[in-house]
Amino acid sequence: MRYDVAVIGGGPSGAVAAAEVSRAGFSTILIERNLDNVKPCGGAIPLGLIEEFGIPSELVEKKLSHMRARSPKGRVIDMRMPNGYVGMVRREKFDAWLRSEAQKAGSVITEGLVKNVTHSGDGFVITTLNDKIPPVQARRVIGADGANSKTADDLEFPPNDLKVIAMQQRFRYTPEIEKFRDIVEIWFDGEVSPDFYGWIFPKADHLAIGTGTEDNHHNLKKLQKRFIEKIGIIEKPYLDEAAKIPMKPRKSFTQEKAILVGDAAGLVTPANGEGIFFAMRSGKIGATAMIEHFNKKAPLANYEKEFRKLYAPIFFGLEVLQSVYYRNDRLRESFVAICADDDVQRITFDSYLYKKMVPAPWKTQMKIFSKNIYHLIKGS
Ligand SMILES: Cc1cc2nc3c(=O)[nH]c(=O)nc-3n(C[C@H](O)[C@H](O)[C@H](O)COP(=O)(O)OP(=O)(O)OC[C@H]3O[C@@H](n4cnc5c(N)ncnc54)[C@H](O)[C@@H]3O)c2cc1C
């Protein structure tokens, strides 16, 4: 059978894209290398995503509105989100649910490691390792196969540039780490990460603790070990996981007959490493463009235009923030100090929860600007 669309990769971006295209009546196959995949991920998602995609409450293990930022010198800023929360999901369950939604919408879900994606006539032929599934013919392709996308390589998309390597360990709750059960902690500390941050995310029955770095000179395992020591945990983790986080959109992620979505396109925001929201939004926007392409011969490039129109300012703002404040401990100290400001917290949480940048009143902007300058000069 020749499908209208083959989606390669069954994480959040691929599952959402497949569901949308199927719902519009186009035959869709989703090929995932491992249907039991446990994607290394903190699983923190904003309220806006939960509402938009109707994520069932049993998948959201924690709803956390209390966050804590910790500076290199150990200064601690407690922050509360009055209008929402960060949801904590476990990717093995979350991804499986999203794929089941795609299946309900009519997508064929198959398991196979995609080995080659090649142009053939007006479409593509996709083959899998050991021909686990017979070669798949499709008119169009959606590459949703993550940071090391095989689809992108085979179809010669521009490279996925800036990649943080991140590592995470899972610890079962013990009395000594009970105190982290209902709070998100973020550590801005050069000993934990020289250019990113360390996180402590509570789940229903474990803590997920991790760190990341862009810098090849740093040994990630050593950074993680130091982080665990600094927190004061002596128990052993029950799971270690690591993966790349592509925090820069590819120069282009659309072609005439194929698009990339999610991590495959490099759609993770700098500074906070948030990728699930952008994976699902890009899956949805990409699928909408694909449907218009079939129905009205609209170019697939509309997807990239729309995504950039909506989110380029957020990517830009966070890239500036990371490049200014994550460079050394003095700057990180200033950054945490600024987080103490109520208006900074409100603006940060409002834009995190719904990805809407609402400009603050002029007086507030001036106050925040002055505080930035003050803390940058003072170094705290
Ligand atoms: C340690 C860590 C912590 C993170 N924490 C967070 C967080 O708390 N919140 C957040 O928003 N983001 C977080 N991220 C980023 C987030 O995990 C990703 O941005 C998100 O998973 C992207 O979704 P995706 O569907 O595009 O790609 P993925 O989730 O990577 O899915 C790609 C899928 O493609 C499959 N695949 C790959 N190659 C092939 C192939 N050749 N053939 C068939 N299938 C293939 C894979 O098995 C996988 O299922 C974190 C990332 C890391 C590494």
The ligand as a Gaussian input file, in Angstrom:
#p B3LYP/6-31G(d) Opt

LIG

0 1
 C       17.896000      14.502000      29.741000
 C       16.823000      15.308000      29.040000
 C       15.853000      15.965000      29.789000
 C       14.850000      16.704000      29.143000
 N       13.880000      17.282000      29.899000
 C       12.865000      17.943000      29.300000
 C       11.787000      18.476000      30.070000
 O       11.728000      18.318000      31.289000
 N       10.805000      19.158000      29.425000
 C       10.819000      19.335000      28.063000
 O        9.906000      19.980000      27.515000
 N       11.825000      18.805000      27.305000
 C       12.818000      18.108000      27.879000
 N       13.803000      17.538000      27.107000
 C       13.705000      17.647000      25.635000
 C       12.625000      16.666000      25.100000
 O       12.872000      15.390000      25.624000
 C       12.610000      16.613000      23.577000
 O       12.652000      17.911000      23.062000
 C       11.379000      15.883000      23.041000
 O       11.396000      14.540000      23.409000
 C       11.301000      15.971000      21.519000
 O       10.270000      15.142000      21.028000
 P       10.399000      14.501000      19.567000
 O        9.174000      13.706000      19.340000
 O       10.732000      15.547000      18.581000
 O       11.695000      13.566000      19.655000
 P       11.936000      12.300000      20.571000
 O       11.163000      12.371000      21.799000
 O       13.416000      12.144000      20.648000
 O       11.334000      11.117000      19.713000
 C       11.980000      10.626000      18.565000
 C       11.481000       9.213000      18.352000
 O       12.028000       8.725000      17.128000
 C       12.440000       7.392000      17.301000
 N       13.488000       7.147000      16.310000
 C       14.741000       7.684000      16.285000
 N       15.423000       7.222000      15.211000
 C       14.574000       6.389000      14.553000
 C       14.691000       5.605000      13.389000
 N       15.829000       5.588000      12.647000
 N       13.642000       4.845000      13.008000
 C       12.473000       4.847000      13.727000
 N       12.309000       5.573000      14.851000
 C       13.337000       6.346000      15.257000
 C       12.936000       7.334000      18.754000
 O       12.894000       6.011000      19.257000
 C       11.940000       8.262000      19.455000
 O       10.831000       7.588000      19.969000
 C       14.818000      16.797000      27.719000
 C       15.797000      16.130000      26.977000
 C       16.777000      15.394000      27.615000
 C       17.802000      14.666000      26.783000

